[in-house]
Amino acid sequence: MVNKPVPLAQAAIEIQLAVDLIMLLEQQQLPPAVILAALEIVQADFQRAFAAIKPQG
């Protein structure tokens, strides 16, 4: 059985966001190492922000 691709508009929101981010980053034409370093910073920032609002318990 072959899985048919899901149109982007019907894909999960995190897939849509990932595709948008990939396109944005590719348009910058920066070295991959710079983009990956920036993504690490963004990920760490979001993890800190969500940890601060996560209910304790």
N, C-alpha and C positions, 0 to 999 in steps of 0.2 A: 504494500500500500504506500503510495506517495503522498506526502503532505503538500497541500497547495499553500503557497505563500499568502499571508494575510496582508491586505492593503494597509499601508501605514496609518491611514485615518481610522482603521479599525483595530490597530495594535494597542497594546497596553500603553497607558500614559507614560510610563518610564521608558518604554521603547521609543516613543515619539520624541520625548525630551532628549534621549541619548542621540538620536539621529540629528536633531537640531543642533546639539552641542558639537557633534562631530563635524557637521557642515561649517559651523561658525569657526571652529578651531582650524579646519583645513584652509579656510579663506584667509587666515592670517599669514599663511606661508612661513611659519616659524619652524625652527628645528624641532624634531620630535622630542628631544630631551627637554627643551624649554616647556613644551606643552605638557609633558608628563609631570614635570616639576610643579607647574602651576596647578594641575589637577590634584596632586598630592596636598597642596596647600588648601585648595577648595574643599577637599574631602575632610581634612583635619578640622577646618573651620566649621563645617556643617556638623561633624560629629560632636565637637565641643558645644555648639549651640543647642543641638538636640539633647545632649546629656544634661545641660543646664535646665531644660524645661521638662525632662522626663520625671514623672511622678516617683517619689521615693517610697519604697515599701516593698 
